[in-house]
């Protein structure tokens, strides 16, 4: 009796565990919700999703939403998009928003946009409600050398057909900045830009900047125009400073050459003085030789000495006279 009771309890526990595992693995509650929502999905499909490591709620709930919105979508398409790495919930929301806004958007196109890494729901919203892109402050220089700083607001609308492979907001901002720099640079004076800022928007808008992008430019409005630095004067000042430094370098070079030449002349004078001293040292030897050879007498020698003494005396007197005059 005790053995049969234990057996019955064991069988009951096993049955309970099997039921728990069944309801854990098979989302019966989700199937019931889908059934009463009008979504035809079988238990086998839900089990297959589990086996394919797909969260059934992430497929069935968007499917219920799409069915209630009147969209005709195959559940296998949603599962394939999920397995490809797409966001099924955002995809369905985008299709519903496009349907309400009467924007022609097929499932394949929306799935391609989502898989391309773009927010397809945001793209649909921007198609309905245009977006304003504000550029940073763009610095440009007119022909008179005055810097003009411009800030623009670009109103764009998403182009669903070009979202796949089309350039984004960064390209729009870059092209608008290039157009502003070109327009301001071609103006003869910064006053023209300040007087007619709408000329910038007209010129830039006529360039077709939205070509190859995922947006359609509706308008370009100049939000702010300010006058900056006098770039032309600054460049001239920098050039003058550079010319001044070049002239100073050349003058320093010439001065160094003059100093070197002066030192060379001083050395040359010292060399000539050395030669004079050397020549004067040979005079006594020549006189001695003349006396020995009889070419010169003693009286001639004394006369020469007297002449030299007289010359030295006159030189001394002339120096004393010059000093008296200076005093």
GUGULUM-400993 format. One record per residue (C-alpha): residue in three letters; y, x, z. Coordinates in Angstrom, 2 decimals. Each point is the difference from the previous one (the first is absolute). Layout:
% GUGULUM-400993
ALA, Y, X, Z
...
END
This chain:
% GUGULUM-400993
UNK, 0.00, 0.00, 0.00
UNK, 2.32, 2.79, 0.89
UNK, -0.89, 1.84, -3.24
UNK, 0.80, -3.02, -2.17
UNK, 3.38, -0.41, 1.72
UNK, 0.86, 3.63, -0.62
UNK, -1.08, -0.32, -3.63
UNK, 2.19, -3.08, -0.46
UNK, 2.97, 1.73, 1.56
UNK, -0.50, 3.03, -2.26
UNK, -0.21, -2.16, -3.11
UNK, 3.17, -1.82, 1.05
UNK, 1.89, 3.24, 0.52
UNK, -1.11, 1.27, -3.39
UNK, 1.06, -3.24, -1.68
UNK, 3.39, 0.14, 1.71
UNK, 0.50, 3.62, -1.09
UNK, -0.96, -0.88, -3.58
UNK, 2.48, -2.89, 0.00
UNK, 2.75, 2.24, 1.38
UNK, -0.71, 2.68, -2.61
UNK, -0.09, -2.65, -2.73
UNK, 3.37, -1.46, 0.92
UNK, 1.42, 3.53, 0.43
UNK, -1.18, 1.18, -3.41
UNK, 0.48, -3.30, -1.84
UNK, 3.55, -1.44, 0.44
UNK, -1.09, -3.64, 0.24
UNK, 3.35, -1.03, 1.46
UNK, 1.82, 1.51, -2.99
UNK, -2.40, -1.77, -2.36
UNK, 0.69, -3.33, 1.70
UNK, 3.76, 0.59, -0.26
UNK, -0.31, 0.85, -3.70
UNK, -2.21, -3.02, -0.65
UNK, 2.44, -2.47, 1.50
UNK, 2.89, 1.78, -1.81
UNK, -1.59, -0.65, -3.37
UNK, -1.01, 3.63, -0.64
UNK, -3.49, 0.28, -1.42
UNK, -1.60, 3.05, 1.53
UNK, -3.63, 0.27, 0.96
UNK, -1.60, 1.51, 3.06
UNK, -1.69, 2.50, -2.30
UNK, 3.41, 1.16, -1.27
UNK, 1.19, 0.58, 3.55
UNK, -3.17, 1.93, 0.84
UNK, 0.45, 2.02, -3.17
UNK, 3.55, 0.88, 1.08
UNK, -1.33, 1.27, 3.29
UNK, -2.55, 2.13, -1.82
UNK, 2.73, 1.36, -2.31
UNK, 2.11, 0.85, 3.09
UNK, 2.65, -2.55, -0.88
UNK, 1.70, -1.94, 2.81
UNK, -0.63, -3.64, -1.07
UNK, 3.12, -1.34, 1.71
UNK, 2.22, 2.26, -2.15
UNK, -1.43, -1.69, -3.11
UNK, -0.63, -3.56, 1.12
UNK, 3.32, -0.61, 1.78
UNK, 2.15, 1.06, -3.02
UNK, -2.38, -2.07, -2.18
UNK, 0.68, -3.05, 2.17
UNK, 3.74, 0.66, -0.27
UNK, -0.20, 0.29, -3.81
UNK, -2.11, -3.17, -0.31
UNK, 2.44, -2.01, 2.11
UNK, 2.87, 1.30, -2.20
UNK, -1.81, -1.19, -3.13
UNK, -0.88, 3.44, -1.39
UNK, -3.20, 0.51, -1.93
UNK, -1.44, 3.28, 1.23
UNK, -3.57, 1.22, 0.01
UNK, -1.23, 1.30, 3.34
UNK, -1.79, 2.84, -1.77
UNK, 3.35, 1.17, -1.41
UNK, 1.48, 0.11, 3.47
UNK, -2.98, 1.94, 1.34
UNK, 0.19, 2.47, -2.90
UNK, 3.72, 0.52, 0.67
UNK, -0.75, 0.59, 3.70
UNK, -2.70, 2.55, -0.83
UNK, 2.45, 1.76, -2.33
UNK, 2.36, 0.55, 2.93
UNK, 2.44, -2.83, -0.64
UNK, 1.72, -2.30, 2.48
UNK, -1.53, -3.42, -0.68
UNK, 2.26, -1.94, 2.35
UNK, 3.23, 1.42, -1.53
UNK, -1.40, -0.58, -3.48
UNK, -0.65, -3.69, 0.68
UNK, 3.42, -0.42, 1.65
UNK, 1.63, 1.54, -3.10
UNK, -1.89, -2.35, -2.34
UNK, 1.03, -3.00, 2.08
UNK, 3.65, 1.14, 0.07
UNK, -0.03, 0.58, -3.76
UNK, -1.46, -3.47, -0.58
UNK, 2.66, -1.63, 2.17
UNK, 2.77, 1.94, -1.80
UNK, -1.52, -0.80, -3.41
UNK, -0.42, 3.67, -0.81
UNK, -2.92, 0.69, -2.38
UNK, -2.23, 2.37, 1.96
UNK, -3.71, 0.28, -0.75
UNK, -2.60, 1.18, 2.50
UNK, -0.82, 3.15, -2.02
UNK, 3.66, 1.00, -0.23
UNK, 0.57, -0.58, 3.73
UNK, -3.16, 1.93, 0.89
UNK, 1.09, 2.92, -2.21
UNK, 3.44, 0.08, 1.68
UNK, -1.59, -0.06, 3.46
UNK, -2.47, 2.77, -0.86
UNK, 2.84, 2.07, -1.47
UNK, 1.43, 0.29, 3.51
UNK, 2.88, -2.45, -0.36
UNK, 0.60, -3.00, 2.25
UNK, -0.67, -2.83, -2.42
UNK, 1.34, -2.65, 2.40
UNK, 3.28, 1.89, 0.39
UNK, 0.18, 0.34, -3.79
UNK, -0.29, -3.77, -0.42
UNK, 2.62, -0.55, 2.70
UNK, 2.40, 2.45, -1.71
UNK, -0.60, -1.83, -3.29
UNK, 1.18, -3.21, 1.64
UNK, 2.67, 1.50, 2.29
UNK, 1.62, 3.11, -1.58
UNK, 0.24, 3.08, 2.19
UNK, 3.10, 2.12, 0.64
UNK, -0.49, 3.78, -0.06
UNK, 2.83, 2.01, 1.55
UNK, 0.47, 3.51, -1.33
UNK, 1.08, 2.90, 2.21
UNK, 3.50, 1.43, -0.38
UNK, 0.07, 1.67, -3.43
UNK, 2.46, 2.84, -0.55
UNK, 1.46, 0.54, -3.48
UNK, 2.94, 2.02, -1.35
UNK, 2.52, -1.28, -2.56
UNK, 1.55, 2.22, -2.68
UNK, 3.08, 0.65, 2.15
UNK, -2.22, 1.68, 2.59
UNK, 0.24, -2.71, 2.69
UNK, -3.22, -1.04, 1.71
UNK, -0.78, -3.74, 0.06
UNK, -2.64, -1.39, 2.39
UNK, -1.59, -3.27, -1.12
UNK, -2.44, -2.38, 1.69
UNK, -1.63, -2.73, -2.10
UNK, -2.17, -3.06, 0.60
UNK, -2.62, -0.72, -2.64
UNK, -1.43, -3.54, -0.21
UNK, -3.51, 0.08, -1.49
UNK, -2.76, -2.49, -0.72
UNK, -3.66, 1.00, -0.11
UNK, -1.61, -0.02, -3.43
UNK, -3.59, -1.14, 0.53
UNK, -1.10, 1.26, -3.42
UNK, 1.17, 3.56, 0.72
UNK, -1.08, 0.36, 3.62
UNK, -3.10, 1.93, -1.06
UNK, 1.19, 3.38, -1.28
UNK, 3.70, -0.75, 0.46
UNK, 2.34, 2.25, 1.98
UNK, 1.24, -1.08, 3.42
UNK, 3.26, -0.21, 1.93
UNK, 0.44, 3.78, 0.16
UNK, 0.26, 0.16, -3.80
UNK, 2.58, -2.80, -0.05
UNK, 2.13, 1.80, 2.60
UNK, -0.30, 3.32, -1.86
UNK, 0.99, -1.54, -3.34
UNK, 2.94, -1.88, 1.49
UNK, 1.18, 3.22, 1.66
UNK, -0.26, 1.86, -3.30
UNK, 1.98, -2.74, -1.75
UNK, 2.74, 0.11, 2.65
UNK, 0.30, 3.79, -0.24
UNK, 0.18, -0.18, -3.81
UNK, 2.61, -2.79, 0.02
UNK, 2.25, 1.65, 2.57
UNK, -0.39, 3.41, -1.67
UNK, 1.14, -1.39, -3.35
UNK, 3.16, -1.53, 1.55
UNK, 3.14, 2.03, -0.67
UNK, 1.36, -0.72, 3.49
UNK, -1.33, -1.24, 3.32
UNK, 2.78, -2.61, -0.05
UNK, -1.73, -1.75, -2.89
UNK, -3.12, -0.39, 2.14
UNK, 1.98, -1.31, 2.97
UNK, 1.94, -2.46, -2.17
UNK, -3.06, -1.35, -1.84
UNK, -3.17, 0.45, 2.09
UNK, -1.66, -2.78, -2.01
UNK, 0.02, 2.35, -3.00
UNK, -2.70, 2.01, 1.78
UNK, -2.26, -3.03, 0.44
UNK, 0.53, -1.11, -3.62
UNK, -0.75, 3.45, -1.40
UNK, -3.04, 0.52, 2.20
UNK, -1.37, -3.49, -0.66
UNK, 0.28, 0.52, -3.78
UNK, -2.26, 3.05, 0.18
UNK, -3.16, -2.10, 0.51
UNK, -1.02, 1.75, 3.21
UNK, -2.84, -2.43, 0.72
UNK, -2.02, 1.19, -2.99
UNK, -3.50, 1.02, 1.09
UNK, 0.50, -1.23, 3.56
UNK, -1.61, -2.85, 1.94
UNK, 3.37, -1.71, 0.40
UNK, 2.62, -1.75, -2.07
UNK, 3.57, 0.93, 0.91
UNK, 2.15, -3.10, 0.34
UNK, 3.28, 1.60, 1.09
UNK, 1.52, 3.23, 1.28
UNK, 2.89, -0.46, 2.41
UNK, 2.19, 2.85, 1.24
UNK, 0.15, -0.45, 3.77
UNK, 2.30, 2.90, 0.90
UNK, 2.05, 2.69, -1.77
UNK, 1.63, 2.85, 1.92
UNK, 1.89, 3.12, -1.03
UNK, -1.54, 3.23, 1.21
UNK, 0.91, 3.63, -0.37
UNK, 2.02, 1.66, -2.74
UNK, -2.93, 1.82, -1.54
UNK, 2.11, 1.45, -2.86
UNK, 2.49, 1.62, 2.38
UNK, -2.83, 1.29, 2.17
UNK, -1.69, 1.58, -3.00
UNK, 3.29, 1.61, -1.07
UNK, 0.54, 1.28, 3.55
UNK, -3.49, 1.43, 0.11
UNK, 0.53, 1.62, -3.41
UNK, 3.32, 1.50, 1.12
UNK, -1.64, 1.35, 3.15
UNK, -2.78, 1.51, -2.09
UNK, 2.53, 1.59, -2.38
UNK, 1.90, 1.37, 3.00
UNK, -3.13, 1.59, 1.41
UNK, -0.81, 1.52, -3.39
UNK, 3.54, 1.43, -0.27
UNK, -0.23, 1.39, 3.55
UNK, -3.32, 1.61, -0.81
UNK, 1.42, 1.60, -3.15
UNK, 3.10, 1.21, 1.91
UNK, -2.22, 1.47, 2.70
UNK, -2.01, 1.72, -2.68
UNK, 3.16, 1.51, -1.52
UNK, 1.24, 1.09, 3.45
UNK, -3.31, 1.68, 0.72
UNK, 0.19, 1.81, -3.34
UNK, 3.58, 1.12, 0.78
UNK, -1.04, 1.30, 3.43
UNK, -2.90, 1.85, -1.57
UNK, 2.32, 1.49, -2.63
UNK, 2.45, 1.06, 2.73
UNK, -2.75, 1.78, 1.88
UNK, -1.05, 1.70, -3.21
UNK, 3.58, 1.25, -0.57
UNK, 0.24, 1.25, 3.60
UNK, -3.23, 1.90, -0.48
UNK, 1.34, 1.39, -3.28
UNK, 3.22, 1.18, 1.74
UNK, -2.04, 1.73, 2.69
UNK, -2.08, 1.68, -2.66
UNK, 3.16, 1.25, -1.80
UNK, 1.44, 1.27, 3.31
UNK, -3.20, 1.89, 0.60
UNK, 0.35, 1.61, -3.40
UNK, 3.64, 0.92, 0.78
UNK, -1.07, 1.59, 3.29
UNK, -2.72, 1.82, -1.80
UNK, 2.47, 1.25, -2.60
UNK, 2.52, 1.06, 2.68
UNK, -2.75, 1.96, 1.75
UNK, -0.44, 2.09, -3.14
UNK, 3.72, 0.99, -0.14
UNK, -0.17, 2.73, 2.72
UNK, -3.11, 1.41, -1.65
UNK, 1.79, 0.13, -3.34
UNK, 3.03, 1.70, 1.59
UNK, -2.23, 2.57, 1.72
UNK, -1.78, 0.74, -3.24
UNK, 3.33, 0.40, -1.80
UNK, 1.23, 2.47, 2.63
UNK, -3.17, 2.06, -0.23
UNK, 0.08, 0.10, -3.77
UNK, 3.69, 0.91, -0.07
UNK, 1.00, -3.10, -1.90
UNK, 2.32, -0.94, 2.83
UNK, 2.13, 2.22, 2.26
UNK, 0.88, -0.37, 3.65
UNK, 3.59, -0.93, -0.83
UNK, -1.23, -2.78, -2.20
UNK, -2.15, -1.26, 2.85
UNK, 2.96, 0.06, 2.47
UNK, 2.23, -1.78, -2.50
UNK, -2.62, -2.69, -0.41
UNK, -0.27, -0.42, 3.80
UNK, 3.80, -0.28, 0.27
UNK, -0.03, -2.60, -2.74
UNK, -2.66, -2.03, 1.79
UNK, 1.85, 0.24, 3.31
UNK, 3.23, -1.12, -1.68
UNK, -1.86, -2.98, -1.56
UNK, -1.49, -1.02, 3.37
UNK, 3.45, 0.23, 1.63
UNK, 1.57, -2.25, -2.64
UNK, -2.84, -2.52, 0.38
UNK, 0.53, -0.10, 3.77
UNK, 3.76, -0.50, -0.42
UNK, -0.54, -2.84, -2.49
UNK, -2.41, -1.78, 2.38
UNK, 2.49, 0.30, 2.88
UNK, 2.73, -1.46, -2.22
UNK, -2.17, -2.98, -0.97
UNK, -0.82, -0.70, 3.66
UNK, 3.73, 0.06, 0.91
UNK, 0.73, -2.48, -2.77
UNK, -2.70, -2.36, 1.24
UNK, 1.46, 0.12, 3.51
END
